[in-house]
Amino acid sequence: MDFSAYDLDDAIYDEMFLSDGSPREHSKPLYEALSRISSQNISSIQEWVTRSFLQEGISFMVYGDDEAEERIIPVDCVPRILDAATWRMLESGLTQRLRALNLFIEDVYNGARIIQEGVIPADIVLDCPQYRPEMEGYSAPNGTWVAICGTDLVRTHEGFYVLEDNLRSPSGVSYMVATRRAAKTSFRRLYRSSRVREVEHYGQLLLATLQEMAPDGNPEPTIALLTPGVYNAAYYEHMFLAREIGAELTEGRDLLTRDGYVYMRTTEGLRRVDVIYRRVDDLFLDPVVFRPDSLLGVPGLLDACKRGNVTLVNAPGVGIADDKSVYAYVPDMIRYYLGEDAILSNVETYLCRRPEDLEYTLDNLESLVVKRVGESGGYGMLIGPHSTPEERDEYAAQVRADPADFIAQPTLSFSRSPCMVEGRMEPRHVDLRPYVLQGRESRLVPGSFCRVALRRGSLVVNSSQGGGCKDLWVLED
């Protein structure tokens, strides 16, 4: 494979190459292996990887204006490489961040000392659409409101930045495992010789974490995975995870509450459930407390949770800590609760609820990324440098109408990695979503859902917006 036409840009960090075009030390084995393989053979590997995803039905749902469409997630065959020292830094920063976020959520629903002491404004918390007053007074097992966190990271020449913390129902871990299986098969000899750390034991770590969340320390809890059903965008992943941890895949109609406990209907009668890994949004969990028209949840579920008779993972109300306005205060939380400086940096963030930040945002729309605080998946976002004057005018009107619903950030030229595109190697922007598990202890697999902006020049990595994925190889020392 010839890299002579590979386009390097001094302003953008390349994951494989230094600015002079030579491969980074930890990427040399991959570079040399790819250089020895013909373009035709690399194309064959790419076709095989794509076909393997198709055969396994590794899909996601895209919601348009009129209908939903199921698609196979695009996958790139060329892995991204991280050295051991870089991963250790990320691991430390991610576990630090989740500890602080769990302490913040526990505090917010139990006295809100951080608000009383002026570290974070009350309105940012109490006016947040994800704040659940129904959870006030609840304390999660082990202080762990968020047992499963997926944090999105990007790298520039200055280092790694956290884009956002996904705390409600972080998705994508099935793609992490699937891309690893495909890459191991495609590059068997190189994989073995590179001493890549494994990720396929994620299910074992997840199971251990969920077991630690059981009420009263039950060492052998019954675990159920609660899914909205087959039409959910992440249903493939729900099936995958239930299989990995040996849990029953259930819908709301499969569960019931009685005397403050949750039971699952089985062919042998009712069976008590101790831990529910829920992939149903807060407002649909319990029609008695939240939306009365919900058919996805279980009447009485929140009461059983607050009594301590069942643990919901992640707990209702954790979305307060992944709100895009609250994000700006995470470094302050780390200092406040842990007495430490943040290991991983936030992206500079302008809160449009502040008059001075609103003015700056409206004056600089052409150079900023502006997001709605409650949106995800790349929706509801303006990327200033890639927008037209008409799009900016229309977006500015929305921001003026409801400033508190928007934040703005500088446009980051985050890193690129080689990808197989139409039979040749081309650089594409990439991010990382590692998964942190928190029970009585923190656990991470050394890997990530590595997302790729497959469209030339695009900065949007979300699969719903044309992005794909690739494997991440974390090397041993």
Salt bridges, closest charged atoms under 4 A:
GLU15 OE2 - ARG80 NH2 2.87
GLU15 OE1 - ARG155 NH2 2.55
GLU25 OE1 - LYS28 NZ 3.10
GLU69 OE1 - ARG71 NH2 3.40
ASP76 OD2 - LYS470 NZ 2.73
ASP83 OD2 - HIS26 ND1 3.88
ASP123 OD2 - ARG353 NH1 3.01
ASP152 OD1 - ARG433 NE 2.63
ASP152 OD2 - ARG451 NH2 3.18
GLU164 OE1 - LYS324 NZ 3.51
ASP165 OD1 - ARG97 NE 2.80
GLU198 OE1 - LYS184 NZ 3.45
GLU200 OE2 - ARG181 NE 3.50
GLU200 OE1 - LYS184 NZ 2.85
GLU212 OE2 - ARG443 NH2 2.52
GLU237 OE2 - ARG279 NH2 3.12
GLU244 OE2 - ARG181 NH2 3.81
GLU251 OE1 - ARG253 NH2 3.61
ASP274 OD1 - ARG272 NE 3.75
ASP282 OD2 - ARG132 NE 3.01
ASP282 OD1 - ARG278 NH2 2.73
ASP293 OD2 - ARG291 NH2 2.81
ASP303 OD2 - ARG307 NE 3.05
ASP322 OD1 - ARG168 NH2 2.97
ASP332 OD1 - ARG335 NH2 2.62
GLU340 OE1 - ARG99 NH2 3.74
ASP357 OD2 - ARG354 NH1 3.29
ASP405 OD2 - ARG372 NH1 2.49
GLU422 OE1 - ARG424 NH2 3.92
GLU426 OE2 - ARG424 NE 2.60
GLU426 OE1 - ARG428 NH2 2.83
GLU426 OE2 - ARG456 NH2 3.12
ASP431 OD2 - ARG451 NH2 2.73
GLU441 OE1 - ARG443 NH2 3.78
ASP471 OD2 - ARG180 NE 2.74
GLU476 OE1 - ARG195 NH2 3.19
ASP477 OD2 - ARG88 NH1 2.80
